[in-house]
Amino acid sequence: MKNMVFENYKNKHEGERVFIIANGPSLKDTDLDILENEVTIAMNRISLIYDKNPKWKPTYYLFSSTNVRPDKPWGAEWTSSVREAISKEETTSFVAYQFKNYIDPTNQFPKVKWFSSMTETKPTQEGILSDSSFSTDIVESIDKSGTTMNLALQLCYHMGFSEIVIVGADLGWSKDLGTKSDPNHFVESYRADIPKPEKVNHQMRNVHSLAKKRFSERGCGTKIYNASLSTVLDVYPIINYEKYVSKKEVLVEEDRVEKAKSFWDRPHQFQGDA
């Protein structure tokens, strides 16, 4: 079954810029209200930060996680935050249909665009991805590869943005088994299962590397920046967030780039599948 919900969004934002809002710890120190008039894509439990940023709501919202299942200790908490996100009139929500019975069994959210043709190309135990993990035609299929960020990057490709700015993509994950003192997200109560952080770190980095490759192959000159306030994601130039938003000034912070690269120079040990 094709993802017809994406069909009308082909090149909808050609020539525009977009901000992808990830869920890393640095997001708690990021002023999202200054993105009030920007096109933004957010995901997962982003609604937990709405109170702190009352002027801002994402243009688009993505969700595709098993964390809403009732067999998860935090399933009800995740479901509640997803419902909060998809309830916003100003947000267009794309949600994987396989989770509809958990999120909206009685059709309370008729505006949600449920997509069906989602594949999940599993990485190796070292976090290495197949080239098929990035679809250049999301109407045919879209691939998660373990992270909603991958869906967001494929959506950006489909929508035709000329500049992509990533915020809150910190990486540098540490082990956490769903505690209420979560070190990997913007609030401690976020709760997510990260049993093998080395694998997740490399997997996430490789998701971005593959996306960069796909955008480059298209030959449209798409610019991608990392404007996260604290990050080890070194695939893209790391720039100053507020200068870019307020002055459209691309200030590459070379010292932060070098610091991020040094993270990946350290020896990493992999121990089985996450």
C-alpha positions in Angstrom: 0.0 0.0 0.0 1.4 3.4 -1.0 1.6 6.3 1.4 -0.9 8.5 -0.4 -0.9 10.9 2.6 2.5 12.2 1.4 1.5 12.6 -2.2 0.3 16.2 -2.0 3.5 17.3 -0.1 5.9 16.6 -3.0 8.1 19.7 -3.3 5.6 21.7 -1.2 8.4 23.6 0.4 10.8 23.9 -2.5 13.4 26.6 -1.9 12.4 27.1 1.7 14.2 26.3 5.0 13.1 24.0 7.7 14.1 23.3 11.3 14.1 19.6 12.4 13.5 19.6 16.2 15.1 16.5 17.9 14.6 15.5 21.5 18.1 15.8 23.0 19.0 17.3 26.4 20.1 20.6 24.9 16.6 21.3 23.8 15.7 22.3 27.3 18.0 25.4 26.9 16.8 26.2 23.4 14.4 29.0 22.8 11.9 27.5 20.4 9.6 30.5 20.5 11.9 32.3 18.1 10.9 29.6 15.5 7.3 30.8 15.8 7.1 31.8 12.1 9.4 29.1 10.7 8.6 25.8 9.1 9.5 23.1 11.7 9.3 19.3 12.0 9.1 17.8 15.4 8.6 14.3 16.8 7.9 11.8 19.6 7.4 13.5 23.0 8.0 17.1 21.9 4.7 18.2 23.5 6.5 18.0 26.9 8.2 21.2 26.0 5.2 23.2 24.8 4.6 24.9 28.2 8.1 26.3 28.2 7.7 27.6 24.6 4.1 28.8 24.5 4.4 30.7 21.1 5.8 27.7 19.2 4.1 24.6 17.8 5.6 22.5 15.0 4.3 22.8 11.5 4.7 19.0 11.1 4.8 16.3 13.7 6.0 12.7 13.2 5.5 9.6 15.3 6.3 5.9 14.7 7.4 4.4 18.0 6.5 1.2 19.9 6.8 3.2 23.1 3.0 3.7 23.1 2.4 0.0 23.5 0.6 -0.9 26.8 3.2 -3.6 27.5 5.8 -0.8 28.0 6.0 0.6 31.6 5.8 4.1 30.1 3.3 3.4 27.4 0.5 5.5 28.9 2.8 8.4 29.4 4.0 8.3 25.8 0.5 7.9 24.5 -0.7 11.0 26.4 2.1 13.2 25.0 1.5 12.0 21.5 -2.2 12.8 21.8 -1.2 16.3 23.0 1.0 16.8 20.0 -1.6 15.6 17.4 -4.4 17.7 19.0 -2.9 21.0 17.9 -4.8 22.7 15.1 -1.6 24.4 13.8 0.2 21.1 13.4 0.0 18.6 10.5 0.6 15.2 12.0 2.0 12.1 10.2 1.7 9.0 12.4 2.4 5.3 11.5 -0.9 3.5 11.1 0.4 0.5 13.1 0.1 2.5 16.3 -3.4 3.9 15.6 -5.2 1.4 18.0 -3.0 2.6 20.8 -3.2 6.3 20.0 -6.6 6.9 18.5 -8.9 3.8 18.6 -12.1 5.9 18.5 -11.1 8.4 15.8 -10.9 11.4 18.1 -8.2 13.0 15.8 -9.6 13.0 12.3 -6.9 15.3 10.9 -4.1 12.9 11.6 -2.5 11.6 8.4 -1.8 7.9 9.1 0.9 6.3 6.9 1.1 2.6 6.3 4.1 1.7 4.1 6.9 2.0 6.7 9.8 -0.3 6.5 12.4 -0.9 9.3 15.8 -1.7 7.9 17.7 -2.9 11.0 21.3 -1.7 11.4 24.2 -4.1 12.2 25.3 -4.4 15.8 27.9 -1.7 15.0 25.1 0.6 13.9 25.9 0.4 10.2 23.0 1.0 7.9 22.0 -0.2 4.5 21.7 2.3 1.6 18.1 1.3 1.4 17.5 2.9 4.8 16.8 6.3 3.1 13.9 6.3 0.6 13.9 9.0 -2.1 10.2 8.2 -2.8 8.2 8.1 0.5 4.9 7.7 -1.3 6.2 4.2 -2.2 7.8 3.6 1.2 9.5 5.3 4.1 12.1 3.7 6.3 12.5 4.3 10.0 15.8 2.4 10.7 15.4 2.8 14.4 14.8 6.5 14.6 12.1 9.0 13.8 14.8 11.4 12.8 15.3 9.3 9.7 11.6 9.7 8.8 12.1 13.5 9.2 15.0 13.6 6.9 13.2 11.6 4.2 10.2 13.9 4.6 12.5 17.0 4.1 13.8 15.3 0.9 10.3 14.8 -0.4 9.1 18.3 0.5 12.0 19.9 -1.4 13.6 22.1 1.3 16.7 23.9 0.2 18.1 24.4 3.8 17.7 22.0 6.7 18.7 23.1 10.2 18.8 20.4 12.9 18.2 21.4 16.6 18.5 19.3 19.7 20.3 16.4 18.0 23.0 16.0 20.7 23.9 12.3 20.3 26.5 11.1 22.9 23.8 8.8 24.3 24.4 7.0 27.6 22.9 3.8 28.9 19.4 4.2 30.4 16.7 1.5 30.8 13.7 3.8 30.9 14.4 5.4 34.2 12.7 8.6 35.5 16.1 10.3 35.4 16.6 10.1 31.7 20.0 11.7 30.7 19.3 11.4 26.9 16.4 13.8 26.4 15.2 17.3 27.2 13.3 16.2 30.4 14.2 13.6 32.9 10.7 12.1 32.8 11.0 11.3 29.1 11.8 7.6 29.5 13.2 5.5 26.7 15.1 2.3 26.6 18.8 2.7 25.6 20.5 -0.6 26.5 23.4 -0.3 24.0 24.4 3.4 23.6 27.5 2.8 21.5 25.3 1.1 18.8 22.7 3.9 19.0 25.3 6.6 18.7 26.8 5.1 15.6 23.5 4.3 14.1 22.3 7.9 14.6 25.4 9.3 13.1 25.1 6.9 10.1 21.5 8.0 9.6 22.7 11.6 9.1 25.6 10.5 6.9 23.3 8.6 4.6 20.9 11.5 4.4 23.7 13.8 3.5 24.8 11.4 0.8 21.3 11.2 -0.6 20.8 15.0 -0.7 24.2 15.4 -2.4 23.3 12.8 -5.0 20.2 14.7 -5.9 22.3 17.7 -6.9 20.1 20.5 -5.8 22.6 22.0 -3.4 20.6 21.4 -0.3 22.4 22.9 2.7 22.2 21.1 6.0 23.4 22.5 9.3 23.5 21.3 12.9 22.4 24.2 15.2 22.1 22.1 18.4 23.4 23.9 21.5 25.4 20.9 22.7 26.2 18.1 20.2 28.7 15.5 19.0 26.9 15.2 15.7 29.7 16.1 13.3 28.2 15.1 9.9 27.1 18.7 9.2 28.6 22.1 10.0 27.8 23.1 13.5 26.5 26.7 13.6 25.3 29.3 16.1 21.5 28.8 16.5 20.4 32.3 17.5 22.5 34.1 14.9 21.2 31.8 12.2 17.5 32.3 13.2 17.6 36.1 14.0 20.2 37.3 11.4 20.3 34.4 8.9 24.0 34.4 9.6 25.8 31.1 9.1 28.4 31.2 11.8 30.3 27.9 11.8 31.7 27.2 15.3 34.9 25.4 14.4 35.9 24.7 18.0 32.7 22.8 18.5 33.1 20.9 15.3 36.6 19.7 16.4 35.2 18.8 19.8 32.4 16.8 18.2 34.9 15.0 16.0 37.0 14.0 18.9 34.1 12.1 20.4 34.2 9.7 17.5 38.0 9.3 17.7 37.7 7.5 21.0 37.6 3.6 21.0 34.1 2.2 21.0 33.1 -1.3 22.0 30.0 -3.0 20.7 28.3 -5.8 22.6 25.5 -7.4 20.6 22.2 -6.0 19.4 20.3 -3.3 21.1 
